[in-house]
Amino acid sequence: MAAGRTSAQFIAALRNREQLIGYWSLLDSPIAAERLARVGYDYLAFDAQHGLFGYQGMLNNLLATDTKGSTAVGMVRVEANDLTYIGKALDAGASAVIVPMIDTAQDAADAVAAVRYPPLGRRSYGPMRAQLRIGPNPADAHDQTAVLAMIETADGLANVEEICATPGLDGVYIGPSDLRLAIGGGTSTDPSVQEEFEQALTRVRKAAEAVGIAAGIHNADGESAARRLAEGFTFATVAADVVHLQQIATSHLRAARGEAR
């Protein structure tokens, strides 16, 4: 992504199914977010569902993402498919929201309604910070913000074609840990269900492609993200700061001790 790309340009690329790469953040550290935003990722995704921050942390991390030199826009995985949570993330300046635990087309329609102002939806008007970077007019907000439905449950997978066909939905996003558990995995990385897991990923990706919306997936590392993009996913996230902090610190400790990495 080119430095200085606007929210509108990012959303256009997302809706055009261009390949985008993001990074996942769990930590309440605006300084870290500011540095990550300069690395070259297309977006930073802040996890308000499982992340270690509240509203102020979400706001501060979004502010840090928009500083000079950033290549990224900020998106938020909200706590739940809830009008208030979604509205607060958008009012704080998120370019997109990822809505977890979408089971049905009605769930997806509710998420879309929470992102759009009347008469298209139910979002309450009070854009606060968003009006400074997107604009105060509802039409601008509709043009420059996106809603992504997470597919991570057995019901969500079973209904994925109907979910993808929801009017106004910009894309779907696979939560691989929950999805693996949903199809019978004993753990979030259980290899015994790998074949079924891959079949599920293909089903979601093809359902999105069939109706022309974005298809994204969460990944543990960059190599996995590259593989999924090559398969046809249109955006991929590398996760996550708290995990990578431990991994890199451990690798340096082992190197300092002369141990094999």
C-alpha positions as CSV (number, residue, x, y, z in Angstrom):
1,M,0.0,0.0,0.0
2,A,1.3,3.4,-0.8
3,A,2.1,5.8,2.0
4,G,-0.7,8.2,2.7
5,R,-3.5,6.2,1.1
6,T,-6.8,7.5,2.4
7,S,-9.6,5.5,4.0
8,A,-11.6,5.8,0.8
9,Q,-8.8,4.4,-1.3
10,F,-8.3,1.5,1.1
11,I,-12.0,0.7,1.2
12,A,-12.2,0.9,-2.6
13,A,-9.3,-1.6,-2.8
14,L,-11.0,-3.9,-0.3
15,R,-14.3,-3.8,-2.3
16,N,-12.4,-4.4,-5.5
17,R,-11.0,-7.6,-4.1
18,E,-7.4,-6.3,-4.4
19,Q,-4.8,-8.1,-2.2
20,L,-4.2,-6.4,1.1
21,I,-2.0,-7.5,4.0
22,G,-2.6,-6.4,7.6
23,Y,-1.2,-6.9,11.1
24,W,-3.2,-7.9,14.2
25,S,-2.7,-6.1,17.5
26,L,-3.8,-7.2,21.0
27,L,-1.6,-4.8,23.1
28,D,-2.6,-1.4,24.5
29,S,0.5,0.3,23.1
30,P,0.0,3.3,20.9
31,I,3.8,3.6,20.5
32,A,4.0,0.1,19.1
33,A,1.0,0.8,16.9
34,E,2.7,3.9,15.5
35,R,5.8,1.9,14.6
36,L,3.8,-1.0,13.1
37,A,1.8,1.5,11.0
38,R,5.1,2.6,9.3
39,V,6.3,-1.0,8.4
40,G,4.2,-1.1,5.2
41,Y,1.1,-3.1,6.1
42,D,-2.1,-2.0,4.5
43,Y,-4.1,-2.1,7.7
44,L,-3.7,-2.6,11.5
45,A,-6.5,-4.6,13.1
46,F,-7.1,-3.9,16.8
47,D,-8.8,-6.6,18.7
48,A,-11.4,-5.2,21.0
49,Q,-12.9,-8.7,21.5
50,H,-9.9,-10.5,22.9
51,G,-7.4,-7.7,23.0
52,L,-5.9,-6.2,26.2
53,F,-7.4,-2.7,26.0
54,G,-10.7,-0.9,26.5
55,Y,-12.2,2.0,24.6
56,Q,-9.4,4.5,25.4
57,G,-6.8,2.0,24.2
58,M,-8.7,1.5,21.0
59,L,-9.0,5.2,20.4
60,N,-5.3,5.8,21.2
61,N,-4.2,3.0,18.9
62,L,-6.3,4.3,16.0
63,L,-4.8,7.8,16.6
64,A,-1.3,6.3,16.5
65,T,-2.1,4.5,13.2
66,D,-3.0,7.8,11.5
67,T,0.3,9.6,12.3
68,K,2.8,10.9,9.7
69,G,4.5,8.1,7.8
70,S,1.8,5.5,8.3
71,T,1.0,3.2,5.4
72,A,-1.9,1.6,7.2
73,V,-5.5,2.3,8.1
74,G,-7.0,1.1,11.3
75,M,-9.8,-1.4,11.7
76,V,-11.3,-2.9,14.8
77,R,-12.7,-6.3,15.7
78,V,-15.5,-5.2,17.9
79,E,-16.6,-7.0,21.1
80,A,-19.8,-8.4,19.6
81,N,-22.5,-7.8,16.9
82,D,-23.9,-4.9,18.8
83,L,-25.0,-1.5,17.7
84,T,-23.2,0.4,20.4
85,Y,-19.9,-1.4,20.1
86,I,-19.8,-1.0,16.3
87,G,-20.8,2.6,16.5
88,K,-18.2,3.5,19.0
89,A,-15.4,1.9,16.9
90,L,-16.5,3.8,13.8
91,D,-16.9,7.1,15.8
92,A,-13.4,6.6,17.0
93,G,-12.1,6.5,13.4
94,A,-12.0,2.8,12.4
95,S,-12.1,2.4,8.6
96,A,-13.6,-1.0,9.0
97,V,-15.1,-3.2,11.6
98,I,-14.8,-7.0,11.9
99,V,-17.9,-8.4,13.5
100,P,-17.4,-11.8,15.3
101,M,-19.6,-14.8,15.6
102,I,-21.9,-14.3,12.6
103,D,-24.1,-17.3,12.3
104,T,-26.8,-16.3,9.9
105,A,-27.7,-13.9,7.1
106,Q,-29.8,-12.0,9.6
107,D,-26.8,-11.6,11.9
108,A,-24.9,-10.2,8.9
109,A,-27.7,-7.8,8.0
110,D,-27.8,-6.6,11.6
111,A,-24.0,-5.8,11.4
112,V,-24.5,-4.0,8.1
113,A,-27.3,-1.9,9.7
114,A,-25.1,-1.0,12.6
115,V,-22.5,0.5,10.2
116,R,-24.9,2.5,8.0
117,Y,-26.9,5.6,8.9
118,P,-30.7,5.8,8.3
119,P,-32.4,5.2,6.1
120,L,-29.9,2.5,5.1
121,G,-29.3,1.3,8.7
122,R,-29.4,2.1,12.4
123,R,-26.1,3.8,13.2
124,S,-26.6,6.6,15.6
125,Y,-25.1,9.9,14.4
126,G,-22.2,11.2,16.4
127,P,-19.0,10.6,14.4
128,M,-16.7,12.5,16.8
129,R,-13.2,11.7,15.6
130,A,-14.4,10.0,12.4
131,Q,-15.7,13.3,11.0
132,L,-12.2,14.7,11.0
133,R,-10.7,11.9,8.8
134,I,-13.7,10.7,6.8
135,G,-16.2,13.5,7.0
136,P,-19.4,14.3,8.8
137,N,-21.8,13.3,6.0
138,P,-23.5,9.9,6.0
139,A,-22.8,9.4,2.3
140,D,-19.0,9.8,3.0
141,A,-19.2,7.4,5.9
142,H,-21.0,4.8,3.7
143,D,-18.4,5.2,1.0
144,Q,-15.4,5.1,3.3
145,T,-16.2,2.4,6.0
146,A,-16.5,-1.3,5.6
147,V,-18.2,-4.1,7.5
148,L,-16.7,-7.6,7.6
149,A,-18.5,-10.7,9.0
150,M,-16.4,-13.3,10.8
151,I,-17.1,-16.9,9.7
152,E,-15.9,-19.0,12.7
153,T,-18.9,-21.1,13.9
154,A,-20.6,-24.3,12.6
155,D,-23.7,-22.3,11.8
156,G,-21.7,-19.5,10.1
157,L,-20.1,-22.1,7.9
158,A,-23.4,-23.8,7.1
159,N,-24.9,-20.5,6.2
160,V,-21.9,-18.9,4.5
161,E,-23.4,-18.6,1.0
162,E,-26.5,-16.7,2.4
163,I,-24.2,-14.6,4.7
164,C,-22.0,-13.5,1.7
165,A,-25.1,-12.5,-0.2
166,T,-26.2,-10.1,2.5
167,P,-26.8,-6.6,0.8
168,G,-24.2,-4.1,2.0
169,L,-21.7,-6.6,3.4
170,D,-18.2,-5.8,2.2
171,G,-16.5,-9.1,3.1
172,V,-16.0,-12.1,5.3
173,Y,-13.1,-12.9,7.6
174,I,-12.2,-16.4,8.8
175,G,-11.4,-16.9,12.4
176,P,-9.3,-20.1,12.1
177,S,-9.1,-21.0,15.8
178,D,-12.8,-20.9,16.4
179,L,-13.6,-22.5,13.0
180,R,-11.3,-25.4,13.7
181,L,-13.0,-26.0,17.0
182,A,-16.4,-25.7,15.4
183,I,-15.7,-28.5,12.9
184,G,-14.6,-30.9,15.6
185,G,-11.0,-30.0,16.5
186,G,-9.9,-30.8,20.0
187,T,-7.7,-27.7,20.1
188,S,-7.4,-24.5,18.0
189,T,-4.6,-26.0,16.0
190,D,-5.7,-29.7,16.0
191,P,-4.1,-31.3,12.9
192,S,-6.5,-34.2,12.9
193,V,-9.2,-32.1,11.2
194,Q,-6.9,-30.4,8.7
195,E,-8.7,-31.8,5.7
196,E,-12.1,-30.7,6.9
197,F,-10.6,-27.3,7.8
198,E,-9.2,-26.8,4.4
199,Q,-12.5,-27.7,2.8
200,A,-14.2,-25.1,5.0
201,L,-11.7,-22.4,4.0
202,T,-12.3,-23.2,0.3
203,R,-16.1,-23.1,0.8
204,V,-15.9,-19.6,2.5
205,R,-13.5,-18.3,-0.1
206,K,-15.6,-19.5,-3.0
207,A,-18.8,-18.2,-1.5
208,A,-17.3,-14.7,-1.2
209,E,-15.9,-14.9,-4.8
210,A,-19.3,-15.9,-6.2
211,V,-20.9,-12.7,-5.0
212,G,-17.8,-10.4,-5.5
213,I,-17.0,-9.5,-1.9
214,A,-13.7,-9.6,-0.1
215,A,-12.5,-12.8,1.6
216,G,-10.0,-12.5,4.4
217,I,-8.3,-14.8,6.9
218,H,-6.3,-14.6,10.1
219,N,-2.7,-16.2,10.0
220,A,-0.1,-17.0,12.5
221,D,2.8,-15.8,10.3
222,G,3.7,-14.2,7.0
223,E,4.4,-17.5,5.2
224,S,0.9,-18.7,5.9
225,A,-0.6,-15.3,4.8
226,A,1.3,-15.6,1.5
227,R,-0.1,-19.1,0.9
228,R,-3.7,-18.0,1.6
229,L,-3.4,-15.0,-0.7
230,A,-2.0,-17.4,-3.4
231,E,-5.1,-19.6,-3.0
232,G,-7.4,-16.7,-3.7
233,F,-8.1,-14.9,-0.4
234,T,-8.1,-11.2,-1.0
235,F,-6.8,-10.0,2.3
236,A,-4.8,-11.7,5.0
237,T,-3.7,-10.7,8.5
238,V,-0.5,-11.6,10.3
239,A,-1.0,-12.2,14.0
240,A,-0.1,-10.9,16.5
241,D,2.0,-8.4,18.4
242,V,1.9,-10.1,21.9
243,V,2.8,-13.5,20.4
244,H,5.6,-12.1,18.2
245,L,7.1,-10.1,21.0
246,Q,7.5,-13.4,23.0
247,Q,8.8,-15.3,19.9
248,I,11.5,-12.7,19.0
249,A,12.6,-12.2,22.6
250,T,12.9,-16.0,23.0
251,S,15.0,-16.3,19.8
252,H,17.4,-13.6,20.9
253,L,17.7,-15.2,24.3
254,R,18.6,-18.6,22.7
255,A,21.1,-16.9,20.4
256,A,22.7,-15.1,23.4
257,R,23.1,-18.5,25.2
258,G,24.5,-20.1,22.0
259,E,21.5,-22.4,21.8
260,A,20.0,-23.6,18.5
261,R,17.0,-21.6,17.4
